[in-house]
Amino acid sequence: MSAFNKFHPFVEKIATGLLDLNTDVLKVLLTNVAPVSANSVKADLTEISAGNGYTAGGNAATFVSGNQVSGVYKLVLADPTEWVASGGTIGPFRYAVLYDDTVAGDPLIGWWDYGSSITLQIGETFTIDLNAATGVLTLT
C-alpha cells in the first residue's frame, strides 16, 4: 500500500476534540480526482459513481485499537470490505480516502495514492490492506 497522506485540517479537528478516532465510524471512499491536503470535508472530493458493487460513501474501516505508547498514538483499523465489480465495472479510481462518517460534514482524515487509475472489471476485487503492525496513522 502507498504512504498515508493526511489532510491538514484533520490536525485541527483532532486538537479541538471534534473527532474521536476510537469511537467514530470511519469509512474509505474511492475517487479518481487527486485530493488536496487543504481539503476539509467529503464534499470537497469527487467520489466515483455508485453501482456495480461500489456503494456511495465507501466502506467502513472498523476500529481495532488505538493507544498511546511513549507519546505516540497508533490507530489500527480493520481492512474495509473488499469491493467486487458485478454487473459492470467499478472506477476508474486512483485514490482511497479515509474520512469520519459520524461528525457532520464528514471530515477528511487522509488518503492513499495508488499511482495510476484502476478500473475493476466484472468479477475483479479491490481490497485496501490497512497494516495492523504500523497502524493506519500515528500521532506524535
C-alpha positions as a printed Julia matrix, in Angstrom:
140×3 Matrix{Float64}:
   0.0     0.0     0.0
   1.18    3.52   -0.7
   2.05    6.01    2.02
  -0.72    7.64    4.04
  -1.15   11.39    3.39
  -3.06   13.43    5.95
  -5.39   16.3     5.21
  -4.11   19.42    7.0
  -7.49   20.38    8.59
  -7.52   16.93   10.25
  -4.82   18.12   12.68
  -7.02   20.94   13.99
 -10.06   18.66   14.23
  -8.1    16.25   16.42
  -6.63   19.06   18.54
 -10.06   20.59   19.21
 -11.7    17.26   20.04
 -14.08   17.22   17.07
 -13.05   13.69   16.04
 -12.85   10.58   18.18
 -10.87    8.02   16.19
 -11.63    5.32   18.76
 -15.43    5.53   18.57
 -16.49    7.41   15.41
 -17.47    5.48   12.26
 -14.58    5.77    9.81
 -15.02    4.96    6.12
 -12.92    4.7     2.98
 -14.23    6.02   -0.33
 -12.73    5.91   -3.81
 -12.02    8.84   -6.12
 -10.13    9.44   -9.34
  -9.57   13.14   -8.64
  -6.4    13.96   -6.71
  -7.13   15.08   -3.16
  -5.51   18.31   -1.98
  -4.01   18.48    1.5
  -6.17   21.55    2.26
  -9.43   19.62    1.6
 -11.52   19.51    4.76
 -14.77   17.57    4.23
 -16.08   14.8     1.99
 -17.96   17.32   -0.19
 -14.57   18.72   -1.26
 -13.95   15.48   -3.18
 -15.41   13.89   -6.29
 -16.3    10.32   -5.37
 -16.64    7.69   -8.1
 -20.17    6.79   -9.14
 -22.07    4.25   -7.09
 -23.06    0.99   -8.72
 -21.71   -2.34   -9.91
 -20.52   -3.24   -6.4
 -19.47    0.21   -5.18
 -21.73    1.92   -2.63
 -21.74    5.72   -2.35
 -19.76    6.75    0.72
 -17.47    3.73    0.53
 -16.97    1.0     3.11
 -16.39    1.13    6.86
 -12.91    0.66    8.28
 -13.76   -0.77   11.7
 -11.77    0.28   14.76
  -9.42   -2.41   16.09
  -7.25   -0.47   18.53
  -5.94    2.95   19.32
  -3.47    3.56   22.05
  -0.54    5.67   23.09
   2.91    4.37   23.97
   5.76    6.75   24.85
   3.86    9.73   23.44
   2.91    8.11   20.12
  -0.73    7.23   19.39
  -1.28    4.47   16.81
  -4.64    3.88   15.13
  -5.31    0.35   13.88
  -8.35   -0.29   11.68
  -9.64   -3.48   10.08
  -9.48   -3.61    6.3
 -12.71   -2.32    4.74
 -14.81   -4.96    3.0
 -13.39   -5.52   -0.47
 -15.14   -4.14   -3.5
 -16.23   -6.68   -6.13
 -17.24   -5.5    -9.6
 -20.58   -7.05  -10.52
 -22.82   -6.18  -13.46
 -20.29   -3.68  -14.79
 -17.0    -2.02  -13.96
 -16.04   -0.03  -10.86
 -13.94    3.05  -11.46
 -11.68    4.33  -12.62
 -10.2     5.39   -9.28
  -6.69    6.15   -8.09
  -7.17    7.38   -4.52
  -8.66    5.82   -1.4
  -9.79    8.43    1.15
 -10.33    7.87    4.89
 -12.97   10.09    6.49
 -15.13   10.36    9.62
 -18.75    9.46    8.84
 -20.03   10.28   12.35
 -19.3    14.01   12.5
 -21.44   16.45   10.49
 -19.87   17.28    7.15
 -17.84   14.05    7.08
 -14.38   15.46    7.93
 -11.47   14.07    5.93
  -8.57   12.32    7.63
  -6.17   11.21    4.91
  -5.67    9.35    1.63
  -3.59    6.83   -0.24
  -2.44    7.27   -3.86
  -2.25    4.04   -5.86
  -0.04    5.64   -8.52
  -2.35    5.2   -11.52
  -6.03    4.81  -12.21
  -7.61    1.41  -11.57
 -10.77    0.06  -13.19
 -12.2    -3.18  -11.83
 -13.65   -5.45  -14.49
 -16.59   -7.73  -13.72
 -15.52  -10.29  -11.13
 -12.38   -8.41  -10.09
 -11.89   -7.3    -6.5
 -10.08   -4.46   -4.76
  -9.03   -4.61   -1.12
  -7.42   -1.88    0.93
  -4.85   -3.55    3.16
  -4.51   -1.49    6.34
  -1.29   -2.62    8.03
  -2.01   -3.62   11.65
   1.68   -3.59   12.59
   2.32    0.05   11.65
  -1.27    1.25   12.01
  -3.21    3.46    9.65
  -1.67    6.56   11.18
   0.38    7.67   14.14
   0.15   10.91   16.06
   3.18   12.22   17.91
